[in-house]
């Protein structure tokens, strides 16, 4: 066998990664029964099924916690994706979107430490790692080797909730190096980004230009090749990562990488709006190599909301697609593929119509960033109602759900917590109850829409505090809420309801 030739070009900031060769944290996984009472406790009079569902999600999540081993070389206990014995970057980031609420009991966020500790000197770490051996399932220059580029978003969400500036400082350089790897190896000549079905995480969507692919049966699922397109989600995620790294650098008073991040963010926002927008359809699309748009409407395009790429007038047009019953407003929302596409499956053929917790959370987060709170809540309530209905029928959670029926999606695995924990935990707290914690700014914003008595006890606030928030029963949306606050108290608690707003 020929000697391997070293092709690494070391990244400028890799040496500042403090996770590589760090000692392992061998904290023993916790018994759910012993810590159940330490978790945030939802209060929602008249909704016992929702409370039961919430705790069931946590129970399954804690069963999926694993320890590092000497063989795999991981550095921290982690939550398993509950799929195939591999750690998935895409899944892990979204599982941590609910794991943050248990941080006083177990630090789920350290799951990402096991990716950072595997970072290679050019900034790469893989999207899928074998849990037994600790080896990446792909070579770094495989077209499917890593992605999506969302760890920065995940870490920023954690920072907002926890105010943990020490962790933000620790992860800044691995995240910067990771972005620089994407910039070096996942861009086209025009500066836009590409991905693949596996790389973007949405395997079988019909969004590749197969005329560009070789072979008699070229990649029938579209999972392995970029087909020379500019991918709207990958390009938007790169812009989002630039934006978040800039915000982190400002918080930390760091100048490393700032100028290049600013320049690239501004360029990408301009590219997305000049090259990837269809004025005729009012929608963002993938861009083919011939300069034409690949007019397949998928949920990937809604990454333009959370990245801040879409200006106000285009946000309104994107919202119209989310309100269209022939596209994304189905019985269950939001399907990954628009219902007007011939490959759409009303029972959810995986991504060809399936409703997935990470997609819904991304869309809702983007709508809230765009100040479209009413539509965000409408989508959440629809998705939450369907999830709860399937839970009552089956007693568990599923990898994805059907768009046109209250049932699990086709080819959907069960006990999936897994990212589906976002719906019964995160969406309950953040969207059904409407509680937004911003520890970094010492503030809680509570959007009160429910009329029944509701709230949450022992909600983590900051690194060391907990807070209890209870709203008493009201007779109308306009009635001023009567609220009890116990425990650690932020400087500002802003309450928004149908009749106005006030501060506690």
Secondary structure, DSSP 8 states (H G I E B T S, - for coil): -----------TTGGG-SSTT----------HHHHGGGS-EEEETT-HHHHHHHHHHHHHHHHTEE---TTT---S-EE--SSSSEEEHHHHHHHHHHHGGGTTT--GGGGGHHHHTT--TTS---SEEETTT--BSS-TTSTTSS----HHHHHHHHHHHH--HHHHHHHHHHHHHHHHHHHHHSB-TTS-B---HHHHS-TT-S-S-GGGS-STTTTTTS-S--TT-B-HHHHHHHHHHHHHHHHHHHHHT--TTHHHHHHHHHHHHHHHHHHSEETTTTEE-EE-TTS-EE---BGGGGHHHHTT-S-HHHHHHHHHHHT-TTTT-SSSS-BSB-TTSTT--TT-BTTBT-B-HHHHHHHHHHHHHTT-HHHHHHHHHHHHHHHHHHHHHHSS-BS-B-SSSSSB-BT--BS-TTTTHIIIIIIIIIIIS-EEEEGGGTEEEEE----SSEEEEEEEETTTEEEEEEE---SSTTS---EEEEES--SEEEEEETTEEEE-
